[in-house]
């Protein structure tokens, strides 16, 4: 997501480990992409070469799901627990509850991070609009002062007696 900069747009490329283009977005302000991965190094690039004069501030988040470490965590839990027959709840139930809470908390963190990015973009736009409104207000004020000075001068010149009186 582009948070600040002229036009709020940027190019985005995502290449697979084989060098194939998986995603290519041209001049977009935001985007969400889901990709099925394979082993290897992926390359992603945010490209601003079409707008070399203005700089951009971007926010991106990389979320990796199903990393395959959950099975090992279950075995670690089972090693340290003894006397499970005395408990009403099974270890698997407790582990399932904890994993559910962990997943929901991580989703909450992701959503809050995304909302902070939206807020930052909106704040930057608002500050830009504030500066623009102040600039044009000052220009209008200057024009009004000049017009009022011209009107006063014109009114004085209407009532000025240009005849020479001889006495």
C-alpha positions as CSV (number, residue, x, y, z in Angstrom):
1,X,0.0,0.0,0.0
2,X,1.3,3.4,-0.9
3,X,1.1,5.7,2.1
4,X,2.5,8.9,0.8
5,X,3.8,10.4,-2.4
6,X,2.6,11.9,-5.6
7,X,-0.2,10.0,-7.2
8,X,-0.2,7.2,-4.5
9,X,0.7,4.6,-7.1
10,X,3.6,2.2,-7.7
11,X,4.6,-0.8,-9.8
12,X,4.9,-4.2,-8.1
13,X,6.7,-7.4,-9.4
14,X,6.8,-10.8,-7.8
15,X,9.1,-13.5,-9.3
16,X,9.2,-17.2,-8.5
17,X,12.4,-19.0,-7.7
18,X,12.4,-20.2,-11.4
19,X,12.3,-16.6,-12.6
20,X,8.7,-16.7,-13.7
21,X,6.5,-13.6,-13.1
22,X,3.8,-14.5,-10.6
23,X,2.3,-11.0,-10.0
24,X,2.7,-7.8,-12.0
25,X,0.7,-4.7,-10.9
26,X,1.2,-1.5,-12.7
27,X,0.5,1.8,-11.0
28,X,-1.6,0.5,-8.2
29,X,-2.1,2.2,-4.8
30,X,-2.7,-1.1,-2.9
31,X,-3.0,-4.8,-3.5
32,X,-3.3,-8.1,-1.8
33,X,-1.8,-11.2,-3.3
34,X,-1.9,-14.9,-2.3
35,X,0.6,-17.2,-3.8
36,X,1.1,-21.0,-3.4
37,X,4.9,-21.3,-2.8
38,X,7.5,-23.8,-3.6
39,X,11.1,-24.2,-2.2
40,X,13.4,-21.4,-3.2
41,X,14.0,-17.7,-3.0
42,X,11.3,-15.3,-4.2
43,X,12.0,-11.8,-5.4
44,X,9.6,-8.9,-5.0
45,X,10.2,-5.4,-6.2
46,X,8.4,-2.1,-5.7
47,X,9.3,0.0,-8.7
48,X,8.9,3.8,-8.9
49,X,11.0,4.5,-12.0
50,X,8.0,6.1,-13.8
51,X,8.0,8.8,-11.2
52,X,11.6,9.6,-10.5
53,X,10.9,13.1,-9.1
54,X,8.6,12.2,-6.3
55,X,9.4,9.7,-3.6
56,X,6.9,7.2,-2.2
57,X,6.3,5.8,1.3
58,X,5.0,2.2,1.2
59,X,3.7,-0.3,3.6
60,X,3.9,-4.1,2.9
61,X,3.4,-7.2,5.0
62,X,4.5,-10.7,4.2
63,X,2.4,-13.4,5.9
64,X,3.7,-16.9,5.8
65,X,1.1,-19.6,6.7
66,X,1.5,-23.3,7.4
67,X,5.2,-23.3,8.0
68,X,5.0,-27.0,9.1
69,X,6.3,-26.6,12.6
70,X,3.0,-27.3,14.4
71,X,3.6,-31.1,14.6
72,X,6.8,-30.6,16.4
73,X,5.2,-28.3,19.0
74,X,2.6,-30.9,19.8
75,X,5.3,-33.5,20.6
76,X,7.2,-30.9,22.8
77,X,4.1,-30.4,24.9
78,X,3.5,-34.2,25.3
79,X,7.1,-34.7,26.7
80,X,6.6,-32.4,29.7
81,X,3.1,-33.4,30.8
82,X,2.8,-36.4,33.2
83,X,-0.3,-37.8,34.8
84,X,-2.7,-36.7,32.0
85,X,-5.2,-39.4,33.2
86,X,-6.0,-37.2,36.2
87,X,-7.2,-34.3,34.1
88,X,-10.7,-33.9,32.8
89,X,-9.5,-32.2,29.7
90,X,-7.1,-33.9,27.3
91,X,-3.8,-32.4,26.3
92,X,-5.0,-32.2,22.7
93,X,-8.0,-30.1,23.8
94,X,-5.8,-27.6,25.7
95,X,-3.4,-27.5,22.8
96,X,-6.2,-26.9,20.3
97,X,-7.6,-24.0,22.5
98,X,-4.1,-22.4,22.8
99,X,-3.5,-22.6,19.1
100,X,-6.9,-21.1,18.4
101,X,-6.2,-18.2,20.7
102,X,-2.7,-17.8,19.1
103,X,-4.2,-17.8,15.6
104,X,-6.8,-15.2,16.6
105,X,-4.3,-13.0,18.3
106,X,-2.0,-13.1,15.3
107,X,-4.9,-12.2,13.0
108,X,-5.8,-9.3,15.3
109,X,-2.2,-8.0,15.1
110,X,-2.3,-8.2,11.3
111,X,-5.6,-6.3,11.1
112,X,-4.4,-3.6,13.5
113,X,-1.2,-3.2,11.5
114,X,-3.2,-2.9,8.3
115,X,-5.5,-0.3,10.0
116,X,-2.4,1.7,11.1
117,X,-1.2,1.7,7.5
118,X,-4.6,3.0,6.3
119,X,-4.6,5.7,9.0
120,X,-1.1,6.8,8.0
121,X,-2.1,7.1,4.4
122,X,-5.2,9.0,5.3
123,X,-3.3,11.3,7.6
124,X,-0.7,12.1,4.9
125,X,-3.5,12.9,2.4
126,X,-5.2,15.1,5.0
127,X,-2.0,17.0,5.8
128,X,-1.4,17.5,2.1
129,X,-5.0,18.9,1.7
130,X,-4.5,21.1,4.7
131,X,-1.4,22.7,3.2
132,X,-3.1,23.1,-0.1
133,X,-6.1,24.8,1.5
134,X,-3.9,27.1,3.5
135,X,-1.9,28.1,0.4
136,X,-4.9,29.0,-1.7
137,X,-6.5,30.8,1.3
138,X,-3.5,33.0,1.5
139,X,-3.6,33.7,-2.3
140,X,-7.3,34.6,-2.0
141,X,-6.5,36.9,1.0
142,X,-3.8,38.6,-1.0
143,X,-6.1,39.2,-4.0
144,X,-8.8,40.6,-1.7
145,X,-6.4,43.1,-0.1
146,X,-5.2,44.2,-3.5
147,X,-8.8,44.6,-4.8
148,X,-9.8,46.6,-1.7
149,X,-6.8,48.9,-2.1
150,X,-7.7,49.5,-5.8
151,X,-11.3,50.2,-4.9
152,X,-10.4,52.7,-2.2
153,X,-8.1,54.5,-4.7
154,X,-10.8,54.5,-7.3
155,X,-13.4,55.9,-4.9
156,X,-11.0,58.7,-3.8
157,X,-10.2,59.6,-7.3
158,X,-14.0,60.0,-8.1
159,X,-14.5,62.5,-5.3
160,X,-11.3,64.4,-5.9
161,X,-11.8,67.9,-7.4
162,X,-9.4,68.2,-10.3
163,X,-10.5,71.8,-11.2
164,X,-8.3,74.5,-10.2
165,X,-10.2,77.2,-8.3
166,X,-8.9,80.8,-8.5
167,X,-9.6,82.9,-5.6
